[in-house]
């Protein structure tokens, strides 16, 4: 658990920032390349968080 914590913290903070940026894009009605890049980043950030939680659950079940 403790070895995954720094990566998990970075990914969660990244997700928070990405959501704020997505809200900004929606408010401005700005759907250019950066909007789609942000969608791509949110997808991979969520995937990373999911994989880390999956690894943590696996380690907890081994105990």
N, C-alpha and C positions, 0 to 999 in steps of 0.2 A: 504493500500500500504506500509506504513512505517513499519508495523510489519513483513512483508514478506521480506523486503530488506536484512537483514543479511543472511537469509537462501539462498536467490537468489544469493547473492555475493559469498557465499561459493560454491554453486553448479556450478556457471559459472567459477570460478577459478579452481575448480576440473575438469571441462570439458576441459579447456585449457590445464591443465597438462596431462590429459588422451590422448588428441589428440597429444601432443608432444611425449608422450611415444609410441603411436601407430605408428607415423612416424618413430621413432627410430627402432621399431620392423620390420617395412617394409624395412627400409634401410639395417638392419642387416640380414634380411631373417630369423628371429627368430620366429618360430610359435609354441612355447611350451605352457605349461599350463598358463604362465603369459599373453601370447597374448590373449588367450580366456577369461581369467579373466578380462582383460582390456576391451574386447568387452562387456562383461557382465556389467561392471561398467559404460561404456559409455551409454549403453541402459538405465540403471536405473537413471543415472544422467539426461539424456534427458527427461525421464519420469517425474522426479521430477520438472525440469524446466517447463515442459508443464503444470503440475498440479498447480504449483504456479501461472503461468500466467493465467490459467483458473480461479483460485480463485480471482486474482486481477481484471480481467475483470468483474467477477460477482459482486464484491464489487463496481466497478465504475458504473455499470449499475443500481445498487440499488439507487444511489444518485439522 
